[in-house]
Amino acid sequence: MADDAPRGAAYDVLVAVREQEAYTNLVLPPLLRARGIRDRDAAFATELVSGTIRRQGLYDAVIDACVDRPLAKVDPGVLDALRLGTHQLLSMRVPTHAAVKTTVDLVRAKVGHRPAGFVNAVLRKVARHDLDGWVRRVAPDPAADPVGFASVAHAHPRWVVEALAEALGGAADELDALLAADNDAPRVSLVARPGLASVEELVEAGGVASTLSPFAVTLPGGDPAAIPAVAEGRAGVQDEGSQLVAEALADAPLDGTDARWLDLCAGPGGKAALLAALAGGQGARVLASERQPHRAVLVRTATATAGLGLLGVVTADGTRPAWAPGSFDRVLVDAPCSGLGALRRRPEARWRKSAADLDGLVPLQEALLGSALDAVRPGGVVAYVTCSPVLAETSGVVSAVLGRRDDVGLEDAAPLLPAVEDAAGPLPGTVQLWPHRHGTDAMFLALLRRH
């Protein structure tokens, strides 16, 4: 193991995800830095762990077909190693002998010598077929059960496939493309916070300017933290979809005062930092509110360089506001959601969520949107945002809240995103971004104005 640090790191992250419900994107980067794993080795470890988790459902079906016992009877640490080995065999350009030998060595180092022979035998069975061959063997008949086939072939829980198909509506023929995009490694997108950093500075550091967001740069490779602007907090890592919805709120036309903005659910702080930078350039200030104390700490860190654009960071329950009604001119409510729009970046999320989670999320989303509308003054605007295309969390929430209020109207948000095409949302005027169309997370945006 001394000479195979990337696989060792990938294994340790898988264990942390399983045992501690850790998040890959939070655990892996500091672990790689702590162990001095850089460049190609870091990229290998990242693909190994993220790809393994994304396709875990499919790989478990393949492994199940190759063992003589239920998967529940396989030692969890051994199963983690088998998943890593299967990903190398079926989805990475790793020669069979190397994938098998290194996985056996990994098990010996991490679990013990006893299961080494078992792991060797299972992986040699896995190697008998390629990925498509295994899909044909372990997935349902696509003609008889197309949803079940898609669920196994693209490694998404069945309920997720059904929810995404419903969200696509008349574009259901794009379902395979969407599910495939969820399994692609996402681009690293940076945001140059206005007044603090420029796109030109990030391009000089190796980035490529975006065609969607005027503040976005795509980083082809390397550690973003090594870029001075990122290390200093003048720029940050932020998906272009997240940038676009924040920009839309800042650019929405407004009559009258425009001095106080609110980010109602600010954690972990990326949108708050961009909003504060935008507000500072327009003579406004942003109050960032976050209910969970540990996430409020993240917001303070993310907005530490915001300067005059930040009014402050408070720890508060957005459904029980600590401010007077009508206190703000613009409000962002990036509501807690299922996160099904960011499955590329949060590979473990698909295996942790269930359809039952929506039963608790939707009432919270409606309450937060109602609170945001109460917080904005007459004539002010509210951006309701979710990182999910699921209709219950998007059009369902907006329609429910509009149906209970006669002082609110839905605005057309599309003109605020002039560089984005083919992004019509499920309600007229709303916007729905998609990974397979736009290369962004599947962010939903509704812009509401209080009368």
N, C-alpha and C positions, 0 to 999 in steps of 0.2 A: 504493500500500500504506500510505501514511502515515495515511490516514483509515480503514483497515480492519484495525485491530489484532486484533480477535477472530479473523478468518479466518487472519491471519498466524500467530497463536499456535497455532491448531488445526493448521495445516500443520506447524509446527515440532515439535509433539508427535508427529504421525504419523511424521515423519522419525526422531525419537528412538526411537520404539517399534520402527520397522523396522530401523534401523541399529545401535542400542545395546541392543535388547531391554529398553528402559525400560518402566516401568509408568505408565499414564496418571494414576492417582490420586496417584502420587508426583511426577510431573513437572509436571502442569498447574497445581495451585494455586500453587506458588512462582513459576512463570513468569508467571501472571496478576498476582500481587502485584508482581513486579519491573517489569512493564510498565505498571502502573497501570490495569489492565483490571478494572472493577468492575461490580456491579449487573447490569443487563440485558445488557451486553456480555459480562460474565463468564459469565452463564447461557447466552448464545448460543454462546460458544466451547466451553463444557463439553458442551452437547448436540451440537454439531457434531462434535467429535473423538470423544466416547464413542459416539455413535450410529453414526458412520461405521465405527468399529472393530467394534462389535457386529455390524453387518450386512455386514461386509466380504465374506463368502463370496457372499451374494446380489448385492451390488453388482458384484463381479468378474464374475459370470455375466452380468449386464446389460451391463457395459462390453464384455465379450468378444463379445457379440452385436452390438455397434455399431462394432467396429474391424475393420480389414482385415489384421490380423496377430495372431499369438499374444500374449497378455498378457505373456509372458516377454520379448518383443521391445520392449515399451513402456518408455521410460525410467522407472525407479522413482519419481523425483520427480514426473514427469508423471502417473503412475498414482495417486500419493497425492492429487494435486489433482483428478483425475477422480473419485476416490472421494468426496472432500468435496463436489464439485459434484453428484454423483449423490444423495448423502444430502439435500442441500438441495432438489433437484427432487422426490424421491420421498417424503420423510419429514418435511420441515419446511415451514412456511408461508412459503416464499421464492418470490416471483414468478419465472417462468421467465427473463425477461430479466435480472433481478438475479442469479440463481444462475449463469447462463452468463457474464455480463460480469465479475462479481467473480472467478470462477474463472479466466477468461482473464487478467485483470489479475494474479492471484496467480501464475500460471505465468510471466508475463513478468517479474515481480519476483523470483521464487525460482529459476527455471530458465533463462529466456532467451526471446527473442522468437520463435525458430524454431518451437517447437511450439504457438504460440498458435492458429494456424488449425486444427490438428488437434484441439485441445481444444474449440474452438468447434463444430466439425462433430460430434464425438462427443456432446457434451452436448445438442445440438439433436436428435440421434436418440434419446437417452435421454428427452427431454421429450415424445416422441410418445405415450407410454403412462404410466399411473399405476402405482403399486406393484403393485396386484393384477393389472393387465394384464401387467406384466413377469413376475410369478410364474407366470402361466399359460403364458407363452412359454418360460421358461428352466428351469422345474422339471419333473421327471418326472411322468408321469400318476399322480395320487394313487390311482387304483383299482389300477393295476398295481404301483406301488412307493410305498406310503404313507410308508415311512421316508425314502426318497429325496426325496419331495415335501416332507415336514416339514423335512428337512435344508436344502434350498434355501430354502423359504418363510420359515423362521425363522432362517436363517443360523447353523446349528449343524453341526459336522462329523457325518458319519453315525454314527460310533462313539459320539459323545456322545448322540445321539438314542436309539440302541439301549440305552445304559447307563441313561439316565434312564427310558426306558419300562420296563425291567426293574425298576428301583427302585420305580416306582409300583405295580407288581404288579397287584392287582385294580382299581386306580384308573387303569388305562392310558388311559381315556377323558379323563383330565385332561391328557394329554400336550401338546396344543396350548396349553392355558392355562399350563402350566409353561414351555414354550418362549417363549411371548409375554411372560410375566413376566420372563424372563431378558433380554429386550430393552427393558424399561421402565427409565427412569432411577430408581434407588433413592432412597428418602427418606433424608435426613440424620438419623441418630439420634444423640443425645447421651446420655451416662451421667453422672448426678450421683453421684460417688463418696461413699458414706456417710461421714458425719463430716467431710467436706470441703466438700461442696456439697449443695444440696437441689433437688428437682424444682421447688419454688416459685420458687427463684432463676432457674432456667433458663426457666421459663414467663414470668416477668417480663421476661426478655431476648428474648422473642418466640417461645418454643417452645410445643408442645402436648403435654400429658402423655399417656403411653402407657397402653393398657389391658392390655398384656402384661407388661411389666417394671415393678416399682415404682420403679426408678431411671432410667427412660428418658423422654426428651422428643424429639419430632420437630420438626425445624427446617424451616419452610416455605421459607425462602430465606436468602440472605446468607452471609457468610463465618463459619464457626464460630469461627475464631481471633479474631474481633472481640469475642466474648463474654468478659468478664473471667474467669469461672470456668474456661473452656477455656484461655485464655491463661496462666492461673496454674497449670494442671495439676490443679485441684480437680475438674474435669469433663473429659470427653474425647469424641471421636467414636468410637462403637462400635455396631455393629449389635445390634438387640435380641436376636437369636438368640445372639450371643456373650455378652451379659449373662445370658441365661436359663440357659445351661449352667453358667456360673460360680456363679450364685445357687443352682442345684440342688445343686452339690457342697457349698457352704457350709451349706445347710439340711438336708442328709441327716442322719438321726438317727444318733447315735454314743454308745456307752457308754464310760465310762472317760475317759482323758486326751484333751484336744483342744487341744493347744498348738502343734504343728508341722505346717504344711502345705507342700506342694511343688507348684510349677508346673514340670513336667518339660521342656516345650518352650515356653519363655516368650515367644520373640520373635514380634512386635515389642513386646509388653508390655501390650496393652490388658486382657487377662484377668488378668494378674498384678497390675495396678494396682487392678482391682476386687476381686480376691481379697484383696489386702493391706488394702484399706479394710474389707472385710467381716470379715476376721480380726481386725483391730485392735479392732473393736467387740465381738468375742467373746473377747478376751484371748488370741488366738493370733497366730502370726507365720508369714509366708510366705517360703520360699526359692525364688527364681526362677532356673531353670537354662536356659541357652541354649548350644547347641553352637557356633554361628557368632559369632565375635567382633564383627563389625559389627552383628549383630542384638542381641547382648548390650548394646551401647551404646544401642540404641533402648529396650531394657527399662529400663536405668538412667534414661534420660530420662523414660519413661512413669511410672516409680514414684518419681520424685524427691520427690514430695510425700506419699508413703505413710506416712512417719513411723514410729511404733512398730509398725505392721502389717507391716513388711517386715523379714525376718531378714537378707536380703542378696541380691545378684545374682552368680551364678557362671557362668563359661564352662566348660561341661562337656558331655561326650557322654552323653546319657541312657541309651544302651545299655551304657555302662561307668561306672556311677555312682561318685561320689567320696564317698558316704555309706554308712553301715552299713545292712544290711538291717533292715527294721522300724523305721526312724528317724522315720516320719511317721504322722500320724493321718488326713490327707486328702491325696490326690494327684490333680492334674489332668494328664492327658496329651492335649493338643490336638495330635494327631499330624500331621506333614507329610502332605499328601494331594494329590489331583488338583485340588482347589479348584473342582470343578464345582458346588458349592453357592453360589458367590459370583460367578457369571458376570455378574450385573448390575453389580457393583462393580469387577470386573477384566475389562474387555471384551476385552483381548488374550489372556486365558488360554485361551479355547476354540481359538484358532488355534495355540497353542504346545504344547499337550498332545497326546499320542497314547495309544492303548490300551496300547502297549508300556510306557509309563511306569508302569503299575500293576505290572509285573513287578518293578520295583525298590522301589516304595512299599509294597506289601503286606508283604513280609518285614520291612521297617523298622518298619512299624506294629505288627506282631506282637511284634517285639523290644522296642519301647518300652512296649507294654502289659505284657509280661512283667516288664520292669524296674520299672515303676510298681507292680505287684503285689508285687514283692519289697521295694520301698521302704516299703510301708505295713505297719503293725503288724497282728497278728491283731485282728479287730474293726473295723479301719479301712476306709475306702472309697476307691475309685478311680473317677474319671469319665473314661471314654474318649470323646473328642470328635473328630469330623472335620467339616470344612466341605465335605462331600461326601455325597450320598445313594447313591453307587455301592455295590452290595452287596458287592463284593470288599473294599472298604475299611471297611465297617460290620459287618454281620452275619457276613461271612466271617471277618474278623479276630477278632471276639469269640468266635465258635464255635470257631475253631482254637485260641485260647488256653485257653478253658474245657476243651476236649477233652484238653489236655495237663496240666491241673492238677486236683487233688482238694481243694485248699485254698481254692477261690474259688467264690462263688455270684453269680448275676445278680439284682440287686434291681429292684424296680418303681420307675422314675424318674418316672412320670407324675404321682403325687401331689405331687411337688416343684414342678410347674409348673401350679398350679391355674387360672391364667387362660388356659391354652392348650388348645384343643379340637382334635379330629380330628388328632392327632399321633402315632398309634401307629406304632412303628417295626417293622422287619422281624423282630425277635425279641421275644417277650413281655417287657414291661416296659421296652423301649427306646423312645426318643422320636426322631421324625424331623420336623423343621420344614421348611416349604416356602414359597418365595416367593409362589406363587399362592394359597396358603391363608392364610398367616399374615403375609405382608408382610416376612418375615425372610429371611436367607440360609438355605440348606438345611442346617442344622446337625443332626448326628446325636449322640445322647447315650446311652451305656450306663453304668449305675452298677453297679460290682462291689464285693462285700465279701469281704475275706479272712477265712477262718475261723481 
